[in-house]
Amino acid sequence: RLHAHLDRLQDVIAIMADAVISRVAATASYVALGYLLQRVGAVKRDDGRVMLRFVVQVTLPALLLHTLTHSGPLFGPGTPLVFMIAVLASAIVTGGSYLLYRRRPSYERGLLVGCATGVNLGTFAYPFLEAVFGPEGLMLAALYDIPNALIVFGIASAIFATEERNTRMEAKERSGKHDDGGVYEGEWTGMDAQGNQYKQGVGVYTYPSGASYEGQWNNNVKEGYGVYKWAKGGSYAGEWKRGTFNGLGLRFLRSGKFKSGRFEEGEFVEAMDMERSDGAASKAADAAKEARKAAEKSRGVQETNAQAAARIIAKTLTFPPMVALILAAVATSGGAGATAPGVSALPEAIVSLIAPLAAANRPLVLVTLGVLFQPLLPRLQMRVVANFLATKYSLSLVAAAAATAFVPPSFGAIRFILAAIVLMPVPSVCVQYAAEHDADAVLAGCLANYSQVASLIFLCALGAFSASPDPSAARWLMPACLLGAAGAVAGLGFLADRALAPVKMVFRGKVPGGSKEQAAELTKKLKKIEISKPEPGEEGNGGAGPTVASAAGIGIGRRRASSADGREGWTGRIA
């Protein structure tokens, strides 16, 4: 009897494997095509972001509207249970991810927690679930996808938007006030991959001494036209390059005199008529005026939490996939929806318009993910991917255990279908969220792709076990197995994190001769060196700038320098 049971199980697994392999091959071919196009240069990653925007804004809403209005009688006695399981599973995975990533920087926390919120059903899971579990799996997935879509297009979008706002506030607080006490108010760049922002456009920088600069900035450097005012009086209005006076300008002294002409690296090098430099001074005055306006706007217009919440809610409700869900709900409500599968609740003209777009969604999104795919990531990013996958799937297995605990074994394959749905990959739309909210879209694409591979592994395993379910099995057996798998995944994640962790390197400096006494003596000699500003006309070191005598055999050279605010300074050099 045991041999007969094993033979039957092998036959079922072979049939299932053939169906799954064909689906996997079709899916992998689209992703491979997109990656090949990107590798040969036919399509760039920036093109992939444009393609993804088209998917999210056009084809995905068409797919949702088309599917939900053709679904037939989706709602039944088990609908509340499925909805509850969807909400519970998302709460476990999202809440657990936030607890684990709460100490990460906002830009990274938003990406990781947002990608862990909800699952990808509409653009990935439907064909695989149908291949493994048949029409029952597809219908249950469509029912589960209703609250899941609200979670993905509502909560996940809000997480990305909220963490982007937090990142911007943190970046401004961090870079707006400098360590020396200076404060910048004005315009900024977007965030880079590390969540940093830079002075860009126009703005006002006030130094601790009371001096100020009002004008144009480029990548954290004074560049263009601007006005610098010294704390004790006097000002410069004109052209700036590389953070100091460069070009035509007017330098007003405290005595009431002025210098009109050309400046180079903060030095007045050529006198000119005031008419020659007046144009640059006027442009500088205009730039200073715009900078003061930007500073005032930065100070006066601070978004409150209520305003931010209203903005995020409005953006979520106007997001095209969410609009499609709302329209589908309206179209199928009150008995006006479809009464049988294949019958649409929409007018024929609308159906003929959205049907081709809905059909194009799946291949287009897979090709797009291939274009954005970057299989060979830097070591630290691979560590982030491995950590995320271990976190997502260990928490998802816990959520699947909780979900199956509500369903008795007598329901047969339904328990396995629900577990498989909970273990589906990162929503593809998260790549678009990352691009829209200044997060790492390439990393988000890698998370989506690698999670698809992991989900297929779990799907095949669950499909194999569901081939011959035992209705008499203990109710706790399947949840216990899923919890055990969660522990195993967490352990693998810990090992991967240790393997990919940066190698700690200890540098031990060596002094010529290797003597500690010599090192101590050299330190004492360095401390005795004093650098003072030389007298005018002092020269030395072959024209390299003023120098002082060497101390205890250590040559010290100094050169004149101009700081970013135009003030002169002196720098030391060990020869």
ABEGO torsion letter per residue (X at the ends): XAAAAAAAAAAAAAAAAAAAAAAAAAAAAAAAAAAAAAAAGABBAAAAAAAAAAAAAAAAAAAAAAAAAAAEBABBAAAAAAAAAAAAAAAAAAAAAAAAAAABBAAAAAAAAAAABEBBAAAAAAAAAAAAAEAAAAAAAAAAAAAAAAAAAAAAAAAAAAAAAAAAAAAAAAAABBAAGBBBBEBBBBBBAAGBBBBBEBBBBBBAAGBBBBEBBBGGBBBEBBBBBBAAEEBBBEBBBGGBBBEBBBBBBAAGBBBBEBBBGGBBABBBBAAAAAAAAAAAAAAAAAAAAAAAAAAABBBBAAAAAAAAAAAAAABAAAAAAAAAAAAABGGABBABBGBBABBAAAAAAAAAAAAAAAAAAAAAAAAABBABBBAAAAAAAAAAAAAAAAAAAAAAAAAAAABBAAAEAAAAAAAAAAABBBBAAAAAAAAAAGBBAAAAAAAAAAAAAAAAAAAAAAAAAAABBBAABBAAAAAAAAAAAAAAAAAAAAAAAAAABBBBBBBBBBBBGGBAAAAAAAAAAAAABBBBBBBBGBBEGGGAEBBBBBBGGBBBBBBBBBBAAGBBBBBBBBX
